[in-house]
Amino acid sequence: MATAVRAKKTRKPEGAGAMLLAIAARARKIPSAELQQAPTDGATNHDHYLYGSRKKR
């Protein structure tokens, strides 16, 4: 008895899925040395980093 193997049809992601894949692909290209220099306080002090205002705790 012969068994047929079907290839999975892959669809190209659309909309938000495609955007997230593109962002993830670019993020993987960031050197680890650069990522280590990134601020670790999230958005708490974004005004400081963008405009030079005082840092919040």
TIRO-2110 file (N, C-alpha, C; in Angstrom, 1 decimal):
// TIRO-2110
0.8, -1.2, 0.0, N, 1, A
0.0, 0.0, 0.0, CA, 1, A
0.9, 1.2, 0.0, C, 1, A
0.8, 2.0, -1.0, N, 2, A
1.6, 3.3, -1.1, CA, 2, A
0.9, 4.4, -0.3, C, 2, A
1.8, 5.1, 0.4, N, 3, A
1.3, 6.3, 1.1, CA, 3, A
1.7, 7.6, 0.5, C, 3, A
0.8, 8.4, 0.2, N, 4, A
1.1, 9.7, -0.4, CA, 4, A
1.5, 10.7, 0.7, C, 4, A
2.6, 11.4, 0.4, N, 5, A
3.0, 12.4, 1.4, CA, 5, A
2.7, 13.8, 0.7, C, 5, A
1.9, 14.5, 1.5, N, 6, A
1.5, 15.9, 1.0, CA, 6, A
2.4, 16.9, 1.6, C, 6, A
2.8, 17.8, 0.7, N, 7, A
3.6, 19.0, 1.2, CA, 7, A
2.6, 20.0, 1.8, C, 7, A
3.1, 20.5, 2.9, N, 8, A
2.3, 21.6, 3.6, CA, 8, A
2.3, 22.8, 2.7, C, 8, A
1.2, 23.4, 2.6, N, 9, A
1.1, 24.7, 1.8, CA, 9, A
1.4, 25.8, 2.9, C, 9, A
2.4, 26.6, 2.6, N, 10, A
2.7, 27.7, 3.5, CA, 10, A
2.2, 29.0, 2.9, C, 10, A
1.6, 29.7, 3.8, N, 11, A
1.1, 31.0, 3.4, CA, 11, A
2.0, 32.1, 3.8, C, 11, A
2.1, 33.1, 3.1, N, 12, A
2.9, 34.3, 3.5, CA, 12, A
2.1, 35.1, 4.5, C, 12, A
2.7, 35.4, 5.6, N, 13, A
1.9, 36.2, 6.6, CA, 13, A
1.5, 37.5, 6.1, C, 13, A
0.3, 38.0, 6.6, N, 14, A
-0.2, 39.2, 6.1, CA, 14, A
-0.4, 40.1, 7.4, C, 14, A
-0.5, 41.4, 7.1, N, 15, A
-0.9, 42.4, 8.2, CA, 15, A
0.1, 42.4, 9.3, C, 15, A
-0.4, 42.3, 10.5, N, 16, A
0.4, 42.4, 11.7, CA, 16, A
1.4, 41.3, 11.8, C, 16, A
1.0, 40.1, 11.4, N, 17, A
2.0, 39.0, 11.4, CA, 17, A
3.2, 39.2, 10.6, C, 17, A
3.0, 39.8, 9.4, N, 18, A
4.2, 40.1, 8.6, CA, 18, A
5.0, 41.2, 9.2, C, 18, A
4.4, 42.2, 9.8, N, 19, A
5.1, 43.3, 10.4, CA, 19, A
6.0, 42.8, 11.6, C, 19, A
5.4, 41.9, 12.4, N, 20, A
6.1, 41.3, 13.5, CA, 20, A
7.3, 40.5, 13.1, C, 20, A
7.1, 39.7, 12.0, N, 21, A
8.2, 38.9, 11.5, CA, 21, A
9.3, 39.8, 11.0, C, 21, A
9.0, 41.0, 10.3, N, 22, A
10.0, 41.9, 9.8, CA, 22, A
10.8, 42.5, 11.0, C, 22, A
10.0, 42.9, 12.0, N, 23, A
10.7, 43.6, 13.2, CA, 23, A
11.6, 42.6, 13.8, C, 23, A
11.2, 41.3, 14.0, N, 24, A
12.0, 40.3, 14.6, CA, 24, A
13.3, 40.0, 13.8, C, 24, A
13.1, 40.0, 12.5, N, 25, A
14.3, 39.8, 11.6, CA, 25, A
15.3, 40.9, 11.8, C, 25, A
14.8, 42.1, 11.9, N, 26, A
15.8, 43.2, 12.1, CA, 26, A
16.4, 43.2, 13.5, C, 26, A
15.6, 42.8, 14.5, N, 27, A
16.1, 42.8, 15.8, CA, 27, A
17.2, 41.8, 16.0, C, 27, A
17.1, 40.7, 15.2, N, 28, A
18.2, 39.6, 15.3, CA, 28, A
19.5, 40.1, 14.7, C, 28, A
19.5, 41.2, 13.9, N, 29, A
20.7, 41.7, 13.3, CA, 29, A
21.4, 42.7, 14.2, C, 29, A
20.8, 43.1, 15.3, N, 30, A
21.5, 44.0, 16.2, CA, 30, A
22.6, 43.3, 17.0, C, 30, A
23.8, 43.8, 16.9, N, 31, A
24.9, 43.2, 17.6, CA, 31, A
24.7, 43.1, 19.1, C, 31, A
25.1, 42.1, 19.8, N, 32, A
24.9, 41.9, 21.2, CA, 32, A
25.6, 43.0, 22.0, C, 32, A
26.7, 43.6, 21.6, N, 33, A
27.3, 44.7, 22.3, CA, 33, A
26.4, 45.9, 22.3, C, 33, A
25.7, 46.1, 21.3, N, 34, A
24.8, 47.3, 21.2, CA, 34, A
23.6, 47.0, 22.2, C, 34, A
23.1, 45.8, 22.2, N, 35, A
22.0, 45.5, 23.1, CA, 35, A
22.3, 45.6, 24.5, C, 35, A
23.6, 45.3, 24.9, N, 36, A
24.0, 45.5, 26.3, CA, 36, A
24.1, 46.9, 26.7, C, 36, A
24.2, 47.9, 25.8, N, 37, A
24.3, 49.3, 26.1, CA, 37, A
22.9, 49.9, 26.2, C, 37, A
21.9, 49.2, 25.8, N, 38, A
20.5, 49.8, 25.8, CA, 38, A
20.0, 50.0, 27.3, C, 38, A
19.2, 51.0, 27.5, N, 39, A
18.7, 51.2, 28.8, CA, 39, A
17.9, 50.1, 29.3, C, 39, A
17.9, 49.8, 30.6, N, 40, A
17.1, 48.7, 31.1, CA, 40, A
15.9, 49.1, 31.9, C, 40, A
15.6, 50.4, 31.9, N, 41, A
14.5, 51.0, 32.7, CA, 41, A
13.2, 51.1, 31.9, C, 41, A
13.2, 50.5, 30.7, N, 42, A
12.0, 50.6, 29.9, CA, 42, A
11.6, 52.0, 29.5, C, 42, A
10.3, 52.3, 29.6, N, 43, A
9.9, 53.6, 29.2, CA, 43, A
9.9, 54.7, 30.3, C, 43, A
10.3, 54.3, 31.5, N, 44, A
10.3, 55.1, 32.6, CA, 44, A
11.0, 56.5, 32.4, C, 44, A
12.2, 56.4, 31.8, N, 45, A
13.0, 57.6, 31.5, CA, 45, A
13.1, 58.0, 30.1, C, 45, A
12.0, 57.7, 29.3, N, 46, A
12.2, 58.0, 27.8, CA, 46, A
12.3, 59.5, 27.6, C, 46, A
11.7, 60.3, 28.4, N, 47, A
11.9, 61.8, 28.2, CA, 47, A
13.4, 62.2, 28.5, C, 47, A
14.1, 61.5, 29.4, N, 48, A
15.5, 61.8, 29.6, CA, 48, A
16.3, 61.4, 28.4, C, 48, A
16.1, 60.2, 27.8, N, 49, A
16.8, 59.8, 26.7, CA, 49, A
16.5, 60.6, 25.4, C, 49, A
15.3, 61.0, 25.3, N, 50, A
14.9, 61.8, 24.1, CA, 50, A
15.2, 63.3, 24.2, C, 50, A
14.9, 63.8, 25.3, N, 51, A
14.9, 65.3, 25.4, CA, 51, A
15.9, 65.8, 26.5, C, 51, A
16.5, 64.9, 27.2, N, 52, A
17.5, 65.4, 28.2, CA, 52, A
16.9, 65.8, 29.6, C, 52, A
15.6, 65.5, 29.8, N, 53, A
15.1, 65.9, 31.1, CA, 53, A
15.7, 65.1, 32.2, C, 53, A
15.4, 65.4, 33.5, N, 54, A
15.9, 64.6, 34.6, CA, 54, A
15.4, 63.2, 34.6, C, 54, A
16.2, 62.3, 35.1, N, 55, A
15.8, 60.9, 35.2, CA, 55, A
14.8, 60.7, 36.3, C, 55, A
13.8, 59.9, 36.1, N, 56, A
12.9, 59.5, 37.2, CA, 56, A
13.5, 58.2, 37.9, C, 56, A
13.2, 58.0, 39.1, N, 57, A
13.7, 56.8, 39.8, CA, 57, A
13.0, 55.5, 39.3, C, 57, A
END
